[in-house]
Amino acid sequence: LTEPQARAAIDEASRRLGLIGRVQRQLYAPDGAQLDLATFLGQLAHDVIGTSGRQGISVRIAGDTGVKLPPQAAIPTALIVAEVVANAIEHGLAGRDSGEVGIEVRRDGQRLH
C-alpha cells in the first residue's frame, strides 16, 4: 500500500490479530489448570501496550497474590481488561510520551476485582 492511512490501518489490524493469538496461547492449558490472575493480567496488559505502538508506557500490577482465574472466566476477563487498558492508553494517556497503567487484583469473598 502506498497510502499512509491505509498502511497504518493494516498495521493496526495486524497488531490486533497478533494480540488475539498471544492471548489465545496464554489461555490454553491442556490440563485445564487455573491461571494466576496477576501474571495473566500483567502479560495481557504488556501485550496491549505493545500492540498500541506507544513507547514509554509501563504497567504496574498490585494487590493480592495467589488469586486464580477459572478457565471459564478467562476469556471474558481478557476481553474486558484488554479494552480497559486500550482505552487508558488512547484516552487517559493521550498526548503523553510516557505513563503507567495500574491494575489491582483483590479478592473479596468469592468475587474478583
C-alpha positions in Angstrom: 0.0 0.0 0.0 1.2 3.5 -0.8 -1.4 5.5 1.1 -0.1 6.2 4.6 -3.5 6.0 6.3 -4.3 2.7 4.6 -0.9 1.3 5.6 -1.5 2.5 9.2 -4.9 0.7 9.3 -3.4 -2.5 8.0 -0.5 -2.3 10.6 -3.1 -1.7 13.4 -5.2 -4.7 12.3 -2.1 -6.9 12.1 -1.0 -5.9 15.7 -4.5 -6.6 17.0 -4.6 -10.1 15.3 -1.2 -10.8 16.8 -2.6 -9.8 20.3 -5.5 -12.2 19.9 -3.1 -15.1 19.0 -0.9 -14.3 22.1 -3.9 -14.2 24.4 -5.3 -17.5 23.0 -1.9 -19.2 23.6 -2.0 -17.9 27.2 -5.5 -19.2 27.8 -4.8 -22.7 26.5 -3.9 -25.1 29.3 -4.1 -28.7 28.2 -4.8 -29.8 31.8 -7.5 -27.2 32.4 -5.5 -25.5 35.1 -6.5 -22.2 36.6 -4.4 -19.1 35.6 -2.7 -16.9 38.1 -4.7 -13.7 37.7 -1.9 -11.2 38.4 0.5 -12.9 36.0 -2.2 -13.3 33.3 -3.3 -9.7 33.5 0.3 -8.4 33.6 1.2 -10.2 30.4 -2.1 -9.2 28.8 -1.5 -5.5 29.6 2.0 -5.7 28.3 0.7 -7.2 25.0 -2.0 -4.5 24.7 0.6 -1.8 25.3 2.9 -3.4 22.7 0.0 -3.6 20.2 -0.7 0.1 20.7 2.7 1.0 19.3 3.2 3.5 22.1 6.6 3.7 23.7 7.2 4.8 27.3 4.1 3.2 28.8 4.5 0.7 31.6 2.2 -1.5 33.6 2.0 -2.0 37.3 0.3 -5.0 38.9 -0.5 -4.8 42.6 -2.8 -6.5 45.1 -3.5 -9.9 46.4 -1.2 -12.8 45.4 -2.3 -16.3 44.5 -5.6 -15.3 43.1 -6.6 -17.9 40.5 -8.7 -17.4 37.5 -11.0 -20.3 36.5 -10.8 -21.2 32.8 -14.4 -20.3 32.1 -13.8 -16.8 33.3 -10.5 -16.2 31.4 -11.9 -15.1 28.0 -14.5 -12.6 29.3 -11.9 -11.2 31.8 -9.3 -10.9 29.0 -11.7 -9.0 26.7 -12.7 -6.6 29.5 -9.2 -5.9 30.7 -7.8 -5.6 27.2 -10.5 -3.0 26.3 -9.9 -1.0 29.6 -6.1 -0.9 29.0 -6.5 0.1 25.4 -8.9 2.9 26.5 -6.5 4.0 29.2 -3.7 4.3 26.6 -5.9 6.0 24.0 -7.8 8.4 26.2 -6.1 8.6 29.6 -2.5 8.8 28.2 -3.4 10.7 25.0 -0.7 13.3 24.1 1.8 12.0 26.7 5.2 10.5 25.9 5.1 8.2 28.9 2.8 6.9 31.6 1.7 4.0 33.7 -1.3 1.7 33.6 -2.1 0.3 37.0 -4.0 -2.9 37.6 -5.0 -4.0 41.1 -6.1 -7.6 41.9 -8.2 -8.1 45.0 -10.1 -11.0 46.5 -13.4 -10.1 48.2 -15.1 -13.3 49.3 -15.6 -15.2 46.1 -15.6 -12.1 43.8 -12.5 -10.9 42.0 -11.9 -7.2 41.4 
